[in-house]
Amino acid sequence: MYRDTRREHIVRLLRSREECSVSDLAEHFSVTKETIRADLTWLQKRGIVTRHHGGVSLKKHLMQSALFQHDYVDMSLLLKQQQRGIGYLTSQDEKGRIMVGKVCILGSFNVDIVAKVHRFPRDGETLIARETTLGPGGKGANQALASHRAGAQIHFACKVGCDQFNLFARNHIESVGMGSFTLYETDNAATGCAVIYVNDEGENMIAISPGANLELTDGDIAQLSHFIAESDVFVVQMENNISATQLALKCAKELQVTTILNPAPWSPDVASLLPFADIVTPNETEATAMSGVQVHDIPTAMQAATHIYNAGQCAVIITMGKQGALIFDGQHYSHIPAFSAVAVDTTGAGDAFNGALAASLAKGESLVRSAWYASAFASLAVEQEGAANMPDDSLVAARMKQQNVAIQTL
């Protein structure tokens, strides 16, 4: 029996027996104990098994996960796919800062093509852009960077194509200091791409070609499950295929990891994900689509939040730009007025908010205080050009102290 096949069979055997000794495995596969120990070491390093005196068992979170309770999951995918550029969740960033709280983000990586225009083009109109840039983006990548800058230990997982932007993605993730990530690859689609207009007021219009972001498989999610289990907060958006996103949320929910669903860009599929979310974070447009209530002020946001909560039994945070953020936890409404900011580019405002929210929750802060911190973080993010430019935690603390924005209970 070949080595990889034997390792796959070891996992299947543990799935049925729950625990085996080294001696039993050696006898079962007709190999030496040293060979079995080498196999178990390999499996342990990938977070698949737990070794103990004289034996081994499948990791508890894998035994519990729905990923391993159905025959359609190809175990060979779990064993044979490689996580590229991966380093386990670390306690320090590239500057030596202590990182507190663990956040796992499954999301998109896009190459952003940004055109700066004085105003948005009308139907059929061609405008001359002041400037055009190419840079990293995607809601998942932006939120992961925000969480990292906000002081969380971060693991980011995304999928890219086997094309010229593959190395671009890897270089970006490594260069910003995210030492723990999984970069899946596919030759079925190109790396995701977004075309973005930004006007003189800092407002934006975006069109996305998802590409490889829609190619996540059950095997990819199975491989990610041990990072989900190690995390305090798990975050998803709507730029990946729904089947994989739902499977990942189910896994996190079973493992009792706090889940955040950022329903952007909105689609009717959001409804199928709500039962697995602890917190959902729509903006005004998304909250309107989800609730049927036209959100334009705090009272209408309260109505929309109630509808959304009743649909999913999850806490709701509606981000409202200059009107701040409305929070409803099923019992109490809270309003956080907007922090003052000189907006240069609002493209990454929502991503900044969600990433910072996850980081603060992972540190043990309450939902309302985490939203307060995230609002301050996002106010700094819009003062910088590019969705991938995120502020440092130290600047956020200074802004919160300077502006003294008070949380309001409604």
VOKE-857946 format. One line per field, with one value per residue (C-alpha): x, y, z; residue in three letters. Coordinates in pm, whole numbers. Layout:
// VOKE-857946
X [X	...]
Y [Y	...]
Z [Z	...]
r [ALA	...]
//
This chain:
// VOKE-857946
X [0	136	213	-59	-320	-221	-253	-596	-700	-565	-798	-1093	-1016	-999	-1328	-1494	-1300	-1233	-901	-625	-286	35	67	-284	-223	112	-48	-351	-137	146	415	655	565	824	637	308	469	598	247	97	354	264	-109	-58	135	-166	-405	-587	-503	-414	-140	-134	54	57	-212	-390	-738	-897	-902	-1217	-1337	-1308	-1508	-1782	-1784	-2051	-1768	-1675	-2022	-2114	-1973	-1955	-1643	-1334	-1083	-800	-858	-791	-465	-333	-416	-134	-168	76	275	119	242	33	-140	135	136	347	327	615	679	693	355	164	-144	-449	-750	-769	-967	-1012	-1141	-1258	-1303	-1210	-891	-930	-697	-844	-823	-907	-992	-1014	-1268	-1411	-1761	-1919	-1989	-2345	-2500	-2301	-2050	-1670	-1469	-1098	-967	-729	-533	-553	-390	-369	-360	-475	-836	-1134	-1352	-1183	-830	-924	-1102	-812	-569	-797	-814	-437	-380	-635	-415	-569	-391	-524	-557	-681	-798	-877	-857	-674	-614	-296	-224	-11	-193	-121	219	75	-171	94	334	65	-43	317	426	159	270	-11	211	-76	-277	-403	-379	-578	-524	-739	-680	-1056	-1080	-873	-789	-1077	-1075	-1265	-1305	-1359	-1452	-1371	-1502	-1380	-1605	-1445	-1758	-1721	-1884	-1760	-1800	-1650	-1544	-1528	-1321	-1143	-1331	-1628	-1424	-1391	-1459	-1576	-1219	-1092	-1331	-1237	-873	-956	-1164	-881	-801	-1168	-1165	-863	-1022	-1235	-1416	-1485	-1579	-1729	-1869	-2067	-1786	-1731	-1958	-2251	-2213	-1861	-1953	-2249	-2041	-1775	-2034	-2194	-1855	-1782	-2127	-2087	-1749	-1908	-1689	-1847	-1950	-1981	-2164	-2096	-2379	-2192	-2245	-2607	-2788	-3101	-2867	-2802	-3124	-2982	-2674	-2847	-2922	-2548	-2446	-2412	-2371	-2473	-2336	-2531	-2500	-2812	-2862	-2815	-3037	-3310	-3288	-3285	-3575	-3800	-3773	-3625	-3340	-3262	-3242	-3212	-3585	-3603	-3274	-3430	-3726	-3497	-3276	-3581	-3690	-3340	-3304	-3638	-3532	-3204	-3198	-2860	-2735	-2755	-2519	-2630	-2351	-2489	-2195	-2228	-2518	-2298	-2400	-2716	-2683	-2963	-2888	-3247	-3317	-3149	-3086	-2766	-2649	-2290	-2264	-2012	-1656	-1551	-1328	-1196	-1302	-1054	-1170	-1469	-1409	-1279	-1492	-1715	-1421	-1232	-1535	-1586	-1220	-1185	-1513	-1387	-1055	-1221	-1468	-1180	-1012	-1320	-1491	-1872	-2065	-2143	-1791	-1649	-1875	-1763	-1398	-1474	-1643	-1332	-1112	-1323	-1318	-939	-946	-1151	-885	-638	-638	-706	-927	-622	-477	-572	-473	-275	-441	-248	-410	-755	-702	-594	-902	-1138	-980	-977	-1333	-1503	-1796	-2050	-2248	-2621	-2879	-3212]
Y [0	343	591	845	572	428	767	814	471	555	856	648	383	643	782	447	333	677	554	309	208	224	-155	-214	14	-147	-492	-376	-228	-484	-221	-138	77	330	365	422	677	867	865	988	1266	1381	1376	1553	1840	1901	1915	1594	1365	1389	1159	1032	763	451	560	816	958	1187	1548	1613	1899	1676	1399	1649	1833	1764	1763	1414	1271	1235	999	1264	1419	1284	1229	1219	1589	1660	1468	1564	1933	2153	2472	2711	2972	2857	2939	2851	3131	3341	3555	3840	4043	4158	4453	4234	4348	4098	3984	3895	3688	3452	3534	3301	3461	3270	3508	3652	3782	4016	4229	4580	4802	5149	5446	5787	6013	6356	6206	5875	5820	5840	5565	5532	5798	5767	5965	6033	5902	6119	5813	5434	5191	4816	4670	4394	4370	4146	4161	3863	3994	4344	4220	3990	4281	4496	4226	4189	4564	4573	4335	3991	3667	3602	3306	3399	3147	3226	3073	3211	3104	2961	3286	3600	3729	3418	3541	3891	3751	3558	3852	4084	3849	3788	4152	4284	4040	3782	3486	3237	3181	2919	2999	2744	2726	2625	2605	2623	3001	3317	3509	3738	4093	4412	4732	5031	5394	5645	6002	6328	6280	5946	5753	5436	5209	4850	4564	4225	3923	3653	3396	3151	3287	3074	2754	2657	2287	2073	1949	2305	2363	2031	2133	2469	2321	2291	2661	2742	2529	2715	3056	3279	3441	3316	3558	3509	3735	3674	3674	3296	3015	2974	2598	2636	2941	2760	2450	2660	2847	2517	2386	2697	2691	2326	2409	2695	2956	3303	3359	3687	3704	4016	3993	4178	4181	4099	3812	3614	3335	3536	3392	3038	3150	3345	3038	2975	3335	3481	3833	3980	4316	4467	4825	5032	4888	4529	4578	4716	4411	4168	4323	4491	4812	5113	5212	5584	5685	5537	5455	5266	5093	4975	4830	4657	4517	4366	4194	4057	3936	3755	3586	3449	3490	3660	3995	4271	4562	4799	5029	5363	5574	5928	5819	5572	5217	5062	4748	4512	4202	4080	4279	4618	4875	5079	5358	5460	5803	5830	5935	6246	6172	6342	6082	6015	5668	5485	5165	4965	5117	4813	4575	4785	4777	4401	4313	4541	4414	4054	4148	4328	4044	3794	3996	3946	4283	4308	4340	4709	4807	4607	4795	5122	5029	4915	5248	5439	5202	5246	5626	5615	5369	5603	5873	5658	5570	5211	4948	4752	5039	4986	5188	5060	4988	5270	5531	5395	5436	5797	5874	5724	5938	6258	6245	6089	5947	5814	5492	5565	5318	5362]
Z [0	-96	181	90	56	394	560	409	539	886	900	781	1041	1318	1200	1266	1575	1731	1879	1781	1919	1721	1751	1616	1320	1242	1245	1044	764	790	843	1125	1425	1306	977	1159	1390	1087	939	1265	1294	942	1023	1355	1195	971	1264	1169	1462	1830	1960	2315	2506	2291	2051	1838	1778	1523	1640	1840	1621	1313	1478	1562	1234	974	720	837	884	518	260	-10	144	-32	249	-1	-63	302	294	-48	-82	35	232	76	263	587	934	1236	1426	1580	1894	1751	1432	1213	1447	1756	1889	2100	1905	2114	2002	1705	1392	1093	773	467	180	-153	-301	-596	-799	-781	-1088	-956	-1178	-1010	-1178	-1097	-1118	-1213	-1586	-1712	-1925	-2247	-2144	-2158	-1904	-1874	-1541	-1339	-1234	-1260	-1018	-974	-625	-390	-276	-219	89	250	200	314	627	712	686	902	1171	1158	1193	1476	1674	1619	1535	1187	953	605	344	-19	-367	-670	-1027	-1177	-1359	-1349	-1039	-831	-715	-674	-417	-228	-220	-85	194	300	269	508	776	777	859	871	554	313	-57	-255	-631	-928	-1301	-1366	-1329	-1319	-1003	-904	-1034	-944	-1146	-918	-986	-710	-747	-595	-291	-213	-314	-517	-775	-811	-1059	-969	-1174	-901	-1090	-858	-557	-668	-692	-323	-262	29	56	91	380	541	531	690	974	1226	1188	1239	1556	1696	1641	1860	1566	1212	932	585	314	-7	-266	-254	-374	-135	-88	54	260	415	490	660	869	973	1080	1287	1444	1550	1699	1897	1732	1707	1344	1154	821	617	359	85	-200	-117	-287	-193	-76	240	386	379	576	854	1072	1104	1184	1532	1396	1059	940	648	529	456	107	220	526	300	72	366	556	301	507	327	559	556	922	1273	1321	990	1073	1399	1207	959	1235	1405	1081	1021	1379	1361	1036	1168	1546	1510	1635	1373	1310	1034	916	796	686	819	1042	1229	1319	1467	1682	1787	1994	2020	2335	2316	2044	2052	1825	1765	1600	1320	1402	1211	913	600	344	67	-41	111	-88	208	484	530	519	774	1005	979	1025	1327	1472	1454	1614	1903	1965	1960	2235	2453	2413	2408	2082	2133	2240	1950	1707	1870	1814	1457	1380	1488	1288	973	1010	983	692	469	512	319	-49	-147	12	126	329	693	1003	1299	1631	1802	1575	1656	2030	1973	1763	2019	2289	2082	1952	2254	2055	2305	2268	2282	2417	2237]
r [MET	TYR	ARG	ASP	THR	ARG	ARG	GLU	HIS	ILE	VAL	ARG	LEU	LEU	ARG	SER	ARG	GLU	GLU	CYS	SER	VAL	SER	ASP	LEU	ALA	GLU	HIS	PHE	SER	VAL	THR	LYS	GLU	THR	ILE	ARG	ALA	ASP	LEU	THR	TRP	LEU	GLN	LYS	ARG	GLY	ILE	VAL	THR	ARG	HIS	HIS	GLY	GLY	VAL	SER	LEU	LYS	LYS	HIS	LEU	MET	GLN	SER	ALA	LEU	PHE	GLN	HIS	ASP	TYR	VAL	ASP	MET	SER	LEU	LEU	LEU	LYS	GLN	GLN	GLN	ARG	GLY	ILE	GLY	TYR	LEU	THR	SER	GLN	ASP	GLU	LYS	GLY	ARG	ILE	MET	VAL	GLY	LYS	VAL	CYS	ILE	LEU	GLY	SER	PHE	ASN	VAL	ASP	ILE	VAL	ALA	LYS	VAL	HIS	ARG	PHE	PRO	ARG	ASP	GLY	GLU	THR	LEU	ILE	ALA	ARG	GLU	THR	THR	LEU	GLY	PRO	GLY	GLY	LYS	GLY	ALA	ASN	GLN	ALA	LEU	ALA	SER	HIS	ARG	ALA	GLY	ALA	GLN	ILE	HIS	PHE	ALA	CYS	LYS	VAL	GLY	CYS	ASP	GLN	PHE	ASN	LEU	PHE	ALA	ARG	ASN	HIS	ILE	GLU	SER	VAL	GLY	MET	GLY	SER	PHE	THR	LEU	TYR	GLU	THR	ASP	ASN	ALA	ALA	THR	GLY	CYS	ALA	VAL	ILE	TYR	VAL	ASN	ASP	GLU	GLY	GLU	ASN	MET	ILE	ALA	ILE	SER	PRO	GLY	ALA	ASN	LEU	GLU	LEU	THR	ASP	GLY	ASP	ILE	ALA	GLN	LEU	SER	HIS	PHE	ILE	ALA	GLU	SER	ASP	VAL	PHE	VAL	VAL	GLN	MET	GLU	ASN	ASN	ILE	SER	ALA	THR	GLN	LEU	ALA	LEU	LYS	CYS	ALA	LYS	GLU	LEU	GLN	VAL	THR	THR	ILE	LEU	ASN	PRO	ALA	PRO	TRP	SER	PRO	ASP	VAL	ALA	SER	LEU	LEU	PRO	PHE	ALA	ASP	ILE	VAL	THR	PRO	ASN	GLU	THR	GLU	ALA	THR	ALA	MET	SER	GLY	VAL	GLN	VAL	HIS	ASP	ILE	PRO	THR	ALA	MET	GLN	ALA	ALA	THR	HIS	ILE	TYR	ASN	ALA	GLY	GLN	CYS	ALA	VAL	ILE	ILE	THR	MET	GLY	LYS	GLN	GLY	ALA	LEU	ILE	PHE	ASP	GLY	GLN	HIS	TYR	SER	HIS	ILE	PRO	ALA	PHE	SER	ALA	VAL	ALA	VAL	ASP	THR	THR	GLY	ALA	GLY	ASP	ALA	PHE	ASN	GLY	ALA	LEU	ALA	ALA	SER	LEU	ALA	LYS	GLY	GLU	SER	LEU	VAL	ARG	SER	ALA	TRP	TYR	ALA	SER	ALA	PHE	ALA	SER	LEU	ALA	VAL	GLU	GLN	GLU	GLY	ALA	ALA	ASN	MET	PRO	ASP	ASP	SER	LEU	VAL	ALA	ALA	ARG	MET	LYS	GLN	GLN	ASN	VAL	ALA	ILE	GLN	THR	LEU]
//
